[in-house]
Amino acid sequence: MEIVLYDHVKGLFHVKSRSGRTHRVNLHEKTCTCVKTLIYGFPCSHIISACQHRCVDFRLFVEDYYTTKSYYDTWAPLFHPIFNEDEWPLYDGTVILPPDSMRRFGSGRPKSTRLHNEMDVREGKTLITCGLCKQLGHNRRSCKNRNQAQ
């Protein structure tokens, strides 16, 4: 941001943004032509640049409802925290359980949700060869000639 023109007596600034647009900032009225400050109640980048140029704290331009005190005052009468679990009142209402459709069935590794495409298809199945009898279709563990080889 670049301060192009300013009148420090009236608090008027022309702030040029990186996009080349120029916005008028009035620090006395806490306004900017980008209207973000009016909408959000928080200073826009143009006001922050003008504040930095004049060594003014930009936090003066933040609306009171953003302060921690205002936040606390809003919620204080509604909540009374109970820190120790022994102090909790006993619950005698209905017990709500999730529907069966939400439950996980089965144990072990969850099934993959990956979507397969034509690159995942294998060309051909390789046949396994037994290490004992050298025949196709089974391995050493399931070989019928296992006892004869030993």
C-alpha positions in Angstrom: 0.0 0.0 0.0 1.2 3.5 -0.8 -0.1 6.7 0.7 -0.4 9.0 -2.3 -2.0 12.1 -0.7 -2.9 13.1 2.8 -4.2 15.9 4.9 -3.1 15.1 8.5 -5.2 18.0 10.0 -8.5 16.6 8.6 -7.3 13.0 8.7 -7.9 12.4 5.0 -5.7 10.0 3.0 -5.6 8.6 -0.5 -4.2 5.1 -0.3 -3.2 3.3 -3.5 -3.5 -0.5 -3.3 -1.3 -3.0 -5.2 -4.0 -3.4 -7.8 -3.7 0.3 -8.6 -7.0 1.4 -7.2 -7.0 4.4 -4.9 -9.2 4.5 -1.8 -10.1 7.6 0.3 -9.6 7.1 4.0 -11.0 9.4 6.7 -9.5 8.6 10.0 -11.6 11.0 12.0 -14.9 9.4 10.7 -13.3 5.9 10.6 -14.4 5.4 7.0 -12.9 4.1 3.7 -14.4 4.0 0.2 -13.9 0.2 0.1 -16.7 0.0 2.7 -15.2 -3.1 4.4 -14.8 -1.3 7.7 -18.5 -0.4 7.6 -19.6 -4.0 6.9 -17.2 -5.9 9.2 -16.6 -3.3 12.0 -12.9 -4.0 11.6 -10.4 -1.7 9.9 -9.5 -2.5 6.3 -6.0 -2.7 5.0 -6.3 0.9 3.7 -7.1 2.3 7.1 -4.3 0.2 8.7 -1.9 1.7 6.2 -3.1 5.2 7.0 -2.8 4.5 10.7 0.7 3.2 10.2 1.7 6.3 8.3 0.4 8.6 11.1 1.7 6.3 13.9 -1.9 5.7 15.2 -2.9 2.5 16.8 -5.3 0.8 14.4 -7.0 -1.1 17.4 -8.9 2.2 18.1 -10.8 1.5 14.8 -12.1 -1.9 15.9 -15.7 -2.0 17.0 -16.4 -2.7 20.7 -18.2 -6.0 20.0 -14.9 -7.6 18.9 -13.2 -7.0 22.3 -12.7 -9.9 24.8 -14.7 -8.0 27.4 -17.7 -7.7 25.1 -17.5 -11.4 24.2 -17.3 -12.4 27.9 -20.2 -10.1 28.8 -22.3 -11.6 26.0 -22.0 -15.2 27.3 -21.4 -14.8 31.0 -25.0 -14.9 32.2 -25.8 -17.9 30.1 -23.1 -20.4 31.2 -22.0 -21.4 34.6 -19.1 -23.8 34.1 -18.8 -26.9 36.3 -15.2 -27.9 36.3 -15.3 -31.0 38.5 -17.1 -34.0 37.0 -18.3 -35.0 40.5 -20.4 -31.8 40.6 -22.3 -32.6 37.5 -26.1 -33.2 38.1 -27.3 -36.8 37.4 -28.9 -37.3 34.0 -32.2 -39.2 34.1 -33.4 -38.4 30.5 -33.5 -40.7 27.5 -30.3 -42.2 26.2 -29.7 -41.3 22.6 -27.8 -43.8 20.5 -26.6 -43.3 16.9 -28.6 -45.2 14.2 -27.3 -48.6 13.1 -26.4 -47.2 9.7 -23.7 -45.0 11.5 -22.1 -48.0 13.3 -19.0 -49.7 12.0 -19.3 -53.4 11.4 -16.4 -55.8 11.3 -13.0 -55.6 12.6 -9.7 -55.1 10.9 -8.6 -52.7 8.2 -11.3 -50.5 6.8 -12.2 -51.0 3.1 -10.5 -48.5 0.7 -12.7 -45.9 -0.8 -10.3 -45.3 -3.7 -11.8 -45.1 -7.2 -10.1 -47.4 -9.6 -9.6 -46.6 -13.3 -8.2 -48.4 -16.4 -4.6 -48.0 -15.2 -5.3 -50.3 -12.2 -6.3 -53.3 -14.2 -3.6 -56.0 -14.4 -2.5 -57.4 -17.7 -2.5 -61.1 -16.8 -2.4 -63.3 -13.8 1.0 -64.8 -13.0 0.9 -68.4 -12.0 2.6 -69.5 -8.9 5.2 -72.3 -9.0 5.9 -74.8 -6.2 9.4 -74.6 -4.9 9.5 -78.4 -4.2 8.0 -80.1 -7.2 8.3 -77.2 -9.7 4.6 -77.7 -10.8 2.3 -74.8 -11.5 -0.8 -73.9 -9.6 0.3 -74.3 -5.9 3.0 -73.3 -3.6 5.3 -75.2 -1.2 2.9 -75.0 1.7 0.0 -76.6 -0.2 2.1 -79.1 -2.1 0.8 -82.7 -2.1 4.3 -84.0 -2.4 5.5 -82.2 0.7 6.0 -85.2 2.8 7.8 -87.1 0.0 10.4 -84.3 -0.5 11.5 -84.3 3.2 
